[in-house]
Amino acid sequence: MDTFKALLLEQPDGLLQASIKQLPLSALPAGEVLVAIAYASLNYKDGLALTGKGKIARHYPLIPGVDFAGTVKESQVATFKPGDQVILTGWGVGERHWGGFAQLARVKAEWLLPLPKGLSLQQAMGFGSAGFTAMQCVLALEEHGLTPGEREVVVTGAAGGVGSCAVALLAQRGYNVVASTGRPSTHPYLRELGAKAFLAREVLASQKRPLESERWAGAVDTVGGTTLAGLLSTMTHGSSIAVCGLAGGSGLETTVFPFILRGVNLLGIDSVMCPFPRRQIIWERLAQDFPLELLAKMTQIAPLESLLGLAKTIVDGQIQGRIIVDVNAEG
């Protein structure tokens, strides 16, 4: 393959331009492993990069796409050989380094992980960075004392990628899951994933007192902003929030009362620079714990050519579940 198809971001005259192009192999950046990509996925961060609404791309030209799964074509290291199936999430790929919205990628070997047993390349990107982050959140909550019980666990932005995965993971592990969403039309879908009850998006954002009645045994927050502030005021004593997103804003106006009077833990989740041993655990748990029949219900497949339209949809909070990108499909 002398050339490969890619979605390329450029910034001529300071204006963002995204287009599908055929690029020469020589255009790829340096790296020890060349991967023939089968699938990537569309994440909120990718939507920001493609629409120019967030400072995601650190330089231009850039191929976005923060994750991918594929097969090794060439390798300069002993840890990988041609034919190996691999996955990549994070490490600044799709931000600082050319990413997954292309038929080929050349990356550092240390960024790659062998495809976990029991998963196909397509299923791996059904999870992608969203599923990886959701499992990080669940593990962090459990490591800080969360166990199944009568008390509810809430997931904000529940119909999105991370939220959908978190709802399904928590429900599968026996938690009483409440899905917080601004889209009542997604309730049947979320109930199918395991949500027991629903909370309108505005309820948490409207909590204004430093401390409200205790309700939540734990929380996965993908929204931030006033939603996170409302969560903090309604957590039970000694509970934790795993915070991993800012779809509702990056600011946080709160008080110290939830922390010093109820011992609430605010757990920051960083999936980009997660250490390699932890990554292995997370992917093994995803492969073991997540019902693949639910994963199939959460996902839809799209070609590269559809991403510009879908990017606006995901940034506007209108995507349900996960978008798998088939980089080799005809648009």
N, C-alpha and C positions, 0 to 999 in steps of 0.2 A: 504494500500500500504506500504509494509515493505521496499521496495527499489524503487528507481526512476531513470529514465534515465537522464543523464546530459552530457554536453560537458565540460570536466574538463581540465583546464590548470595546468600543473605541470612543475617544473624546476629541474629535476634530473641532478646533475653534472653541473649546470649552463646552461643547454641547454633547450630551451622551447619545451614542448611536449604537444600536444592537442589530446585528444581522447574521444570517446563516452564511458561512463561507466555506470554501474548500481551501485548506491551508497545507503548505508543504510540511513534511515530517521535520525538516530542519527548523521550523518555527517553534517547536516545543522547547521548553526550558530544560536546563540540566537536571539530571537525576539518574539513579542507578538502575531503575526498573521502568520498562516501557509496558504499559497495560493497554490491551484492547478492551475498551469499555463496552459492556453490554447494557447496563442500566445505571441511571443516576436517579435522584429524586428532587422534587421541588420543595424547598423549605422557606420559611418566612424570611430568613436572611437572604436567600436567593432572590426573593421577590423584591426586597429593598435594593439589591444590587442592580437588578434588571430595570427597575423603574427610576433609579437614581434618587430614591427617597431616603436612603440611609448611606452613611459613609462606610460602605462595605468594601468596594473595590479600592485598593490602595495604590494602584497604578493602572495605566492603560498602554497598549491593548491588554485585555484580560479575558480569558474564558472563565465564566462563573460556574457555579455548581460546587457546593461544599462537601458532596459525597459522591461515591460511585462504587460500582462492583464490576469486575471483569476478569480477564484471563491474561496472565503474564505472557508477553511476546518475546521480550529480551530482558536479560538480567546480568548485571555486573557483580552480583553478590551470591554467595553460596546459599543464603537463606531462602531464595526463591529461584525457581527454574521455569523455563517456558512450559506453558500448560497449567501452571498453578492457578487456582481460582482465588481471588483476593477481594477484600473490601477496604475502603478508606472513608473515614469521616474526620472532619476537623483539620487540625494542624495548619490552619491558614489557607488551605486549598480553597480556591474560589474567591479568595480575598487578596492574598499576597502572591499566591502561586496559581498557575493555570489549573482549572478545576475540571469537573465532571461532565459539563454540557458539550461533549465532543466524543468522537469515536476512538480517540487515543489520548493517553496522558503519560507523561514521564515524570516520575516522582522519586523522592527519597525512599529507600527500602524500609527505613524505620517507621514510616507513616502507614505501612501496609499491614494488614492482618489477614491470615488465612481464613477463607470462608468457613464459618462454623459448621460442624457436622449437623445434618438435618435440615439445612437451609439451601435453597437455590439462590442464584444470583438475583433473580427477580424478587424473591421473598426478602432477601437482605436489604434491598432498596425499598421494599414496602415498609420496613422499619426505618432505615437510613438514620440520619442525624436525629430525627424526631423520636423514633423508638429508642435509640441509644440514650437520648436525654431523659426520656420518661423513665427508663429503667434506672438510670443514675438517681433520679428523684426518689423512686420507690426504695432503692437500697439505702440512700441517705436517711430517709425517714425511719426505716426499720432499724438502722444502726443507732438512731437516737431514741429508740424505745417504742416506736409505733408497733402495735400488735392488733390483730382483728378483735373487734368487740362491738358493743352496742353503739358506741359513739360514732358519729359520721366522719368521713373523710371527704373533703371537697376538692374538686378539680376545676380550676377556672380556665376559660377559653376551651371548654371541654370538647367542642366539635372539631377543633383544629387538629393538626398532626400530632403534636406532643400530647395535647389533651386527650385525644381519642386513644392513643396508646396507653396513657396513664390510667384512664378509666378502665380499660380492659385488663391491664395488669393488676390493678388494685382489686377489682372485682374477682378476678381469677384466684387471688390470694385470700379471699374471704372477707374483704372489707365492705363496710356499708357506705357505698359511694354515692355522693351527691354531685351532679354535673351542673356547673354554673355556665350559662350561655345566654347570649342575647338573641338566639334564634330558636323559637319554639318549634319550628319545622324540623329541627334535628332531634327532637326528643325520642321518636321511635328508633332512630339509628343509635342513639346513645343508650337507650334501654336494651337494645340488642347486644351492645358491648358490655352491659352489666350494671349500668347506673340504676339505682333504686329510687332516686328522687331528683328533682330539678330545682334550680334557683335562678331567678332572672338576674341578668348581669347587673342591673341597677341596684339590687339589694345590698350587695357588699359595698359598692361605691358610695352608697348613701349613708353608711355608718359614720357618724361624725364625732361621737364621744370617745375619749381616750380609751375607755373600757366599756364594752357592751356585755351582754349575757354570754357566758361560755357555751360554745356549741361544738367546735371542730376538734377532733382528736388529732388531725393532721391535715395538711393541705399541699397540693401541687399547684403552684401559681405560674401561669404562662403570660399573665397580663401586666402586672406591676401597677404603678400609679395609685389611683384612689382605690382600686380593687384590693391591692396589697395592703394598703392602710386599713381598709375595712376588715380584712382578714385578721390582721394583727390584733385588732380590738375584740375579736370574737373567738379567739383560740382558747382551748382549755388549759389548765395549769400543767406546765411541763411539756406541752406539745410543740410540734415543729412545723415550719413551712419550708418546703423546698421551692426556691424561686429560680426560674430559668428563662423568663421572658419579659418583654416590655411592650407588648402590643398596645397596651393602654397608656403608655408613657413611661419615661425613665425617672421622673421625679418621685419622691416619696415624702409625704408630709405626715408625720406621726409623732408619738411621744415615747418616752422611755418606759412608760407604765407597763405595757405588755411584757417587757423584758425583766423588770425588777420586781413586779408584783405577781406575775404569773409564771415567770421563768420560761417564757416562750423563746424558742430557738429559730433564728432565721438562717437557713442553710443555702448558701449560694452555690449554684450548679454551673460549672464551666465544662462543657463537653468538648471544646476545641482543643485544649491542651491537657486533657485527661491522660495520666500516665499509662504506659503500655500495659503493665500487669492488670491495672484496673479495667482497661478496655477489654481484655480477654475475659475477665469475670462477667462484665456487663453483657457481652455478646453471647457467652455461654448460657447465661441466665435467660436472655431473650429467646434463644433457640429452644431451651428446655421448658420455659414457663408460659410462653405466649401461645394461645390456641391459634394455629395457622388458619383454621376455618374463619376465625374472626378477622385475621389479617386480610384475608381475601375480600371480606365484606367492606373493609376500610379503604381499599385501594382502587385506583383507576389508572390506566396507562395512557400516556400522551407522548407524541413525537416532539422533537426539538422545536419544530416550527410553531407549535402551539404555545410555547412558553411565554412569549411576550404578552399575550392576552391573559394567560393564567397568572402571571406575576402580579398584575393589578388586582386580580380577584383575591389572591392570598393576602396581599397587603391590606385589602379592604375587609379582611376577616370573613370572606364568603366561601372559602374552601371547606368542604366536609371531608375529614380523613386525610388520606395521603395520595399524592400524585407521583407515580413511578414514571420516569422518563426513559423511553426506549430510544436510545440515541441512533440506532440503526434503522428505525422505521421510516418509511416515506411519509413526509408531511402532506 
